[in-house]
Amino acid sequence: MFDLDKLLIDVFDPQPGELVAVVVDEPTDAVPDTDMWRDRRDMADEWRRAFVALGEKRGFEVRPLVSYPATGANNADLPAKGTMDGADVDLAEVLGESSLVVAMTEFSATAPLAHLADEHDDFRAASMPGVERRMEASALAADYAGVAARCKAIADALEGAQLVDVLFSTGHRCWFDLRQRTAEMDDGYLPRGKKGDPIINLPSGETFIVPYEGEIFGLPSWTAGTIPVVEGEEMVLFHVVANCIQVVEGDGPVAERYAAFFNDDPARSNIAEVAFGVNDMAEVTGCVLEDEKAGFHWAFGRSDHLGGVVGVDDFSEPGNVVHQDIVYAAGNPIQVERADIVHPDGRRVTVIEDGDYKL
């Protein structure tokens, strides 16, 4: 049985004197409502009331539900104004003054929350874009002590490595450059004062790293290869050179759409993340928030919120900002046949073999 109080304590361990904000985004004329989005806002209200009850026991305060008009894009900057208790508020001020923010939104707010964390010492946040009530019986119900142990095993293997060598079930292969980067863990543990990244996704369960993006003069990125992507019945191939998608190969409408998408704004073609999802309760249903916790994935677009260098200013306009994950977990049309972490001395640590985790 899912125990919300236990989850809030295990993940956040709220302390006396804290100020908690639960946040939602609201539909607009440009971004119409859906039944699932409406239910997510109801779910956010339930979580806020659970925080209130816990706060009465532990001595912390919970704000009224905070909302803002949906940005329409994942990881775009947040609007200046939001609403709280029926009144307009300065959104950055309200969130920044909170010690814990839980964002149960339609569009990911992970990147702007990460920038708020850079500006405020006593700030941490769980970003939950696309969260669904059914996850309370799947990935949200995981044993997060076990999740954290698996995350750490992979993070330890990535320490000092220079490449991740990935062979896909289609036979295509890509090498991701890990030089100049440090792996991070989204392990479902976010108490006040936690060392390391103060932003997690929830449901949690991945170890991730941003590939080196070639920002050092005279040191190009080694990220290169061919990445297969399936949408519907169509498979397209992303040909990668120097950490950027240079060519989209395919004959159908999906390939045409991706080629135009990357051509319209080259910053979108940046390889922004490579990650291993290790939440054994995560189910693959098409919701990226949970899918990515079930297995290997990578992302294109914005990376600065994860430790990279590509941010909003690198896109031709703020509306073009994107950070999009592509997942290869069991249940997805393409799997990862093998993934090896390669160290400078040639030592290889196999993380995935024959589609299964070995760490």
N, C-alpha and C positions, 0 to 999 in steps of 0.2 A: 504494500500500500504506500502511495506517495504521501510524504509528511512534509508539508510546506515549511512549518516552523523549523524542523530539523535541517532542511536545506538552507534556510536563511542563516541559521546558526553555524552550520558546517562550512558554508561558503564565505559568509561575511563577518560572522562573529561580532555584531554591532556592540559598541561600548557606550557606557554612560557619557552623556554630553554630545553625542554625535547628532548630525542633522542629515536626514535621509530624504531623497527626492526620487519618486517614481515618475517616469516621463513617457509620454506617448506622442506620436505625431497624428495629425488630423487630416482627413481628406479635404481636397480643394476642388475648385471647378476644373482645374487641369489634371487632377489626380483623383478620380472618383472612388468612392467607398466600395468595399467588398464585404461579404458575410464574415470571412475569416479575419479581416482587419477589425471589423466591429467586435468580434468575439475577443480579439487580442486586447482591445481597450477595456472590455469587461474584465478580462483576466488581470490586467494591470491594476484595476481598481481592487480586485480581490487580494492581490499581492500587497498593495498599499495598506489595506485593512489588516492584513496579517502582520505587516511591519508595525502598525500602530499598536496592536495587541502586544507584540513582543517588546515594543518600546516602553509600554507601561510597566512591564516587568523589569526591564533592564535599565531604564532611565535615559533613553534617547528620544529625540523628537523626529516626527515625520511630517513633511510638508503636505499640503493639499496636492492632489494630482496636478502635475505640470504638463501642459500640452503646447504644441506649436504646429503651424501649417506644414504639411509634408513637403520636403524638398524635391521629391520626384526622382532622386538619384541616390545611389548608395555612396556614402562617404563624402557627399557634398557638404560645404560649410552650412552650419545651422543659421536660420533667420535671426535677425536681431531681437525680435519680439516674440514672446509666448504668452500663455494665459495660465493663471493660477487662481483658484477660488473665484473665478468670474472676472478677474481684473487683468489688464495687460501688465506684463512685467518685462524687464530686461532679462532675456533668456540666459546670456552668458553670466550675468551677475547672480541670478538665482541658482544656476547649476554650480558655478564656481565657489559659492559660499557653502555648498553642501559637501559633507565629507564622504557621502556615498550616494551615487546616482545609479539607478537601475532603469535602463532605456528599453522599453518594450515597444518597438517601433516597426513600421512597415518597411522603411528604408534605413539602411545601416547608418548609425551615427558614430561608429567606432573612431574614425579619423578625427572629427572635431572634438570628441571626448578626450582623445589622446592629447590634443593640443591644450585643452583645459587643464589636464594633468600636468603638463609642462609649466603652466602658469601658477599652479597652486600646490603647495606642499602637502596639505592634508586633504587629498582628493583621490578617490578611486571610483571606478565605474564598471558596471556589467552592461555590455551592449548585447541586446537580444533581438536583432532584426528578424522578422518573420517567425518569431516563436509561436508555437501552436499548443493549445491545451493538451492535445494527445501526448506531447512530449513529457508531461508529468508522469506518464507510465512507461516512458522509454529513456531517452538520454538524460533527462533531469533526475531520474531515479537511480542513476549509476552509483556504484561505490566509488566515491571520489578519492578515497585514499589509494585505491588500486589504480585509478586513472592517473593520479599524480605520480605514482611509482613508474608507470609505463612512460609517461612524458619525460621523466628524469633520465630513464635509461637511454632514450633516443637523444636527449640533449647532451648527455655525457659522450655519446658516440660522435656527435657533431663537433665537439670541442676540438679546435685546431684543424679541422678537416678543410680540404680545398675544393672538393667536388661532391655532388650527388649524381650518380650514374643511374639513370632510370630507363628500363626496357619495358615497353608497353606490350600488352597482349596482342597487338596488331603487328608486332615486329619492329615498330619505330622506336627510336632511341633519342634521348636528350641528356645532355650534361649541364648541370646547374653549378655555376661558379660560387663558391662559398667564401672566397678570400675576403678579407676586410670586414667580415660580418660575424655576429654572435647570435646563436640560437636563443629563442625565447620559448617559454612554456605557458600555455593557456590551460592550466591544470585544475581549474575549479576551486581555487583557494585564494581568497581576496580579503584577508583581515586588515584592519586599520594598521598602517605602518609597514605593510608587507614590502620587503625588498624586491627590486626588479620592476617589471612592467605593472603599473597600477590599473591597467585596462584588461578585462577579459571578455570573451564571449561566454554566454550561458544559454544552452548547455555547453559545457567545456569539454576539453580533452584533445589537445593537439600540441605538438612541438613544431615550431615554424621558424623559418629564417628567410630573410630577403636576400636573393642572389646579388652578388656584386654587380653594380650597374655601370661601371666604367667611368666613374666620376673623377678619378685621379688621372691627371695629364700623363700620357705616355704609358698607361697601364690599362689596356682594353679588357673588357670582360670576356671570360672564356665560355659563358653560357651559350650553347649552340646545339642544334639538332633539329629533330622533327617531332612535333607533338600532335597526336591525333585527337580530334574532338568530334563527338557525335551529337547531333540534334535531330530528333525525329528519326527518319530513315536515312539521313544524309551524313556521311563522314567527310570532314574537311581536314586538311593537314596544314598546321602552322609551321613554317620553316623559320627557324630562329638563328640569328647571327648576332654576336655581341650583345646578348641579353634583350634583343628586340625582335618582335615578329616582323620579318621582312617580306614574306610572301605567304599568301593564303591560297592553297591549292584545292580546287574542287570545281565541279561543273554545275552545281545547283544553286538555288536561291540562298541557302545558308552561307555558302562560300561567298557569294556576291555581297550579302549583307555584311559579313565580317570584313571583307576587303574594303568596302566603302567606309565602315566604322573606323578601322585603323587609319585609313587614308585621310579621313576628315580631321583627325587629331592624332598625330604620331605618338603623343605621350600615352595614349591608350595601349600602345603596342609594347610597352615596357613589361618585362617579366618581373612581377612585384613580390612574389612569395613562392616558396616551396615548403610543403608541410606534410606531416604524418598525423592523421587523426587516429586516436587510440581509445575512444569511449566505446566499450564493448556492448553498451545498451543502445547505442545510436542506430537508427533505422534509416535506410535510404528510401526517401519518398518523393524527392524532388525539391525539398526545402533545403537550401544550401547551408543554413545555420546548423542543421543537424547532420546533413549528408557529409559535410567536410570533417566531422568528428568521427566518421566511420572508417576513414581510410586515407590514402594518399591524395593530395590535391596541390594545385598550383594556382596562381592568380596573375592577371595582367592589370596594368594601370598604376594607380597611386600606391606608393610604398612608404612614404615618410612616417606614417603613423605606426609602422611596424619596424622601423629602424633603417629604412632606406632613404633615398634622396629625392625621389620624384613626388612633388606635391602639387597643390592647386595652381601655383604660379607657372608650372610647366605645361599646363593645358591651355589651349587657345582661348577658352572661356570657362568660367566656373561650372556652367551647365554641362560641360563635357567630362567632368571629373567622374572617374569610375574606378572601382576596385572589384573585379569579378573573379570569383573562384570557379575552377573547373575540377570536378571530383571524379575519382577513379576507384571508389570503394566497391565492395561486393554488392551487386544489385545494379551497378551502373553498366552501360553497354560496353565500355572498355575497362580493362583491369590493368594493374601494374604486375607484370610477370616477375620482375626483379628490381630491387633498388639497393644499391651499394653506396655507402659513404666511403670516400676515398681520401686518404691522408697523404701528406707530402712525401712520406717515406715509402709509399706504395701500398701500405696496409689498407685492406678493404674490410669494412664491417657491413655484413648483409643485414638489412632491416626487413626486407620483403623478399621471399623466394617462393616461386610457384604460386604467387598470389596471396600468400599467408605471411603474417608477421613472425619474425624469428627472434626479435628482442622482446 
